[in-house]
Amino acid sequence: MTPDEIHRTPSAMLDTLMSVDEAIFTRRTCRKFRKDPVSPETLTKIIDAARYAPSSCNLQLWDFVLVNDPETKAEVAEETRYVHLAPVSLFVSYGNNYTRENYAWVQSAAAAIQNMMLMAHSLGVASCWVDTLGDVDRIRRILGLPAEREILALVLFGYPELIPKAPRRRAIDILLHYDKYKGRLNWPSSDDPEEWTLEQIRDFQMAKIRNGARYNKPVPSERDAVLEALEDFVDVQEGRWLDVLPLTGLYTEEIASRYPKVDLTFAEMTDQVFEFVQDRAPRTLRHELYPDAFHEGPEGYDVMSLIFRLEGYPRDERRQFLTTMRRRIKDDGQLFLAFINRRSYHRPLRWMRGRIGHSGVEYALAPDPSLGPFKAATPGEIRADLHATGWRVRDRRHFFAIPPGDEIEFRAGRKGRKVKLAGQALTRISQLLQPVGPVLGPVARVHAWDVVPA
Ligand SMILES: Cc1cc2nc3c(=O)[nH]c(=O)nc-3n(C[C@H](O)[C@H](O)[C@H](O)COP(=O)(O)O)c2cc1C
């Protein structure tokens, strides 16, 4: 944005501020902005709102850096691509050397950010609060900020192209407590399904689904491998197919288009997930609610699929659904099963991911392709579950004893330049090791099995 491009906002517009409650209840995070610039007057008004935010001991140690210069922007974009999303990119920093008590510097910065976003909204300007910043120290150096000025966030401003639907909020009676905390945590701080109730899994999935499909991007090599195995194992033109707990429906969509004549039903836990899956499917599918309708449902299925879902449920639960599946499948039917092998690079890669900053519970809980608790399984464990519930393995395929290039880049690419470089180096190593891949089956990450009634 150059000064020439900036047009003046009519002063009348600055006078038509909305009420506080309208601003609070109608503001939305915007991720799709128009290119139109925001005028200096409007920006000044927004920064003015920041100045009037509360700050710890009234120290007002904010410094805001507006990044306009294309070269600076390009350099910063190596750490966070968000700077390319909107016409205004404002980095928010706060002095961290005076007010360290109780994260006072974070609180003071956050108060200013919220003031700015509400003021912007009341002026018709949309915003996005961004903490996906890569190496903030490098950004700080690029922007010339001193070491004491910690960058807390980037805030984007611009006129909206698309405003998302309001995400649902937790109810007041759940989050407000009188005198003593009387609730229970929504979700455990653990990624082990054994520590989750079915109700918590359901609730977490709904929260993730609310955020939309951007949380469901597959690694292309992984998706291709699963689909290759699926087409190898399952050769049906028609008949009845039950896709069990497909969650976001990534593979349900593929099954629906690759097997256009099969009568496809999927079982999931909530109406919201039904809608999400149905929206992406190329045709209308049947669905049934898990667990009740699923456990009581009709028999006679020709094919079933269970793709990366055993790992997301407590062991008792998965034995229960495998038992029901066995009852509902025809004696000459088949189950397509895919799972992530714990005895593979999956675990070290997750550990590494934690080390580069993706260590919040959310990341541990949401390793693709799952959205929720997830514990990779060993082939022995899965074989025992199948055996105990009346199934036997007829054929098997495995993929990725060595991480494919796109997986490394997929996991690393989101987190700044250094990690990206490390990812590229690992990609080269994995390419060199590719020839020995086939003998490393037992340590392959993705297993696809053709399973039939015992
Ligand atoms: C501390 C913080 C960090 C955030 N970081 C991001 C981010 O990196 N990327 C993004 O798209 N949204 C980010 N958001 C926006 C949230 O996703 C958004 O506020 C939430 O989904 C609720 O939607 P709403 O703001 O429309 O009410 C962030 C919000 C906060 C408060």
The ligand as an SDF file (V2000), in Angstrom:
LIG
                    3D

 31 33  0  0  0  0  0  0  0  0999 V2000
   -4.7200  -15.3280   20.2640 C   0  0  0  0  0  0  0  0  0  0  0  0
   -5.4380  -15.5800   18.9730 C   0  0  0  0  0  0  0  0  0  0  0  0
   -4.7420  -16.0830   17.9050 C   0  0  0  0  0  0  0  0  0  0  0  0
   -5.3720  -16.3200   16.6780 C   0  0  0  0  0  0  0  0  0  0  0  0
   -4.6310  -16.7690   15.6410 N   0  0  0  0  0  0  0  0  0  0  0  0
   -5.2240  -16.9960   14.4470 C   0  0  0  0  0  0  0  0  0  0  0  0
   -4.4410  -17.4170   13.3460 C   0  0  0  0  0  0  0  0  0  0  0  0
   -3.2150  -17.5870   13.4500 O   0  0  0  0  0  0  0  0  0  0  0  0
   -5.0730  -17.6280   12.1870 N   0  0  0  0  0  0  0  0  0  0  0  0
   -6.4130  -17.4280   12.0280 C   0  0  0  0  0  0  0  0  0  0  0  0
   -6.9180  -17.6340   10.9260 O   0  0  0  0  0  0  0  0  0  0  0  0
   -7.1970  -17.0230   13.0660 N   0  0  0  0  0  0  0  0  0  0  0  0
   -6.6210  -16.7780   14.2670 C   0  0  0  0  0  0  0  0  0  0  0  0
   -7.3820  -16.3240   15.3290 N   0  0  0  0  0  0  0  0  0  0  0  0
   -8.8120  -16.0790   15.1370 C   0  0  0  0  0  0  0  0  0  0  0  0
   -9.6850  -17.1720   15.7360 C   0  0  0  0  0  0  0  0  0  0  0  0
   -9.6290  -18.3330   14.9300 O   0  0  0  0  0  0  0  0  0  0  0  0
  -11.1140  -16.6590   15.8480 C   0  0  0  0  0  0  0  0  0  0  0  0
  -11.1330  -15.5950   16.7420 O   0  0  0  0  0  0  0  0  0  0  0  0
  -12.0810  -17.7310   16.3210 C   0  0  0  0  0  0  0  0  0  0  0  0
  -12.2260  -18.7390   15.3550 O   0  0  0  0  0  0  0  0  0  0  0  0
  -13.4600  -17.1480   16.6410 C   0  0  0  0  0  0  0  0  0  0  0  0
  -14.0130  -16.5170   15.5210 O   0  0  0  0  0  0  0  0  0  0  0  0
  -14.4880  -14.9910   15.5720 P   0  0  0  0  0  0  0  0  0  0  0  0
  -13.2800  -14.1450   15.8290 O   0  0  0  0  0  0  0  0  0  0  0  0
  -15.1170  -14.7130   14.2250 O   0  0  0  0  0  0  0  0  0  0  0  0
  -15.4730  -14.8560   16.6770 O   0  0  0  0  0  0  0  0  0  0  0  0
   -6.7630  -16.0620   16.5380 C   0  0  0  0  0  0  0  0  0  0  0  0
   -7.4650  -15.5420   17.6290 C   0  0  0  0  0  0  0  0  0  0  0  0
   -6.8180  -15.2810   18.8260 C   0  0  0  0  0  0  0  0  0  0  0  0
   -7.5840  -14.6680   19.9720 C   0  0  0  0  0  0  0  0  0  0  0  0
  1  2  1  0
  2  3  1  0
  2 30  2  0
  3  4  2  0
  4  5  1  0
  4 28  1  0
  5  6  2  0
  6  7  1  0
  6 13  1  0
  7  8  2  0
  7  9  1  0
  9 10  1  0
 10 11  2  0
 10 12  1  0
 12 13  2  0
 13 14  1  0
 14 15  1  0
 14 28  1  0
 15 16  1  0
 16 17  1  0
 16 18  1  0
 18 19  1  0
 18 20  1  0
 20 21  1  0
 20 22  1  0
 22 23  1  0
 23 24  1  0
 24 25  2  0
 24 26  1  0
 24 27  1  0
 28 29  2  0
 29 30  1  0
 30 31  1  0
M  END
$$$$
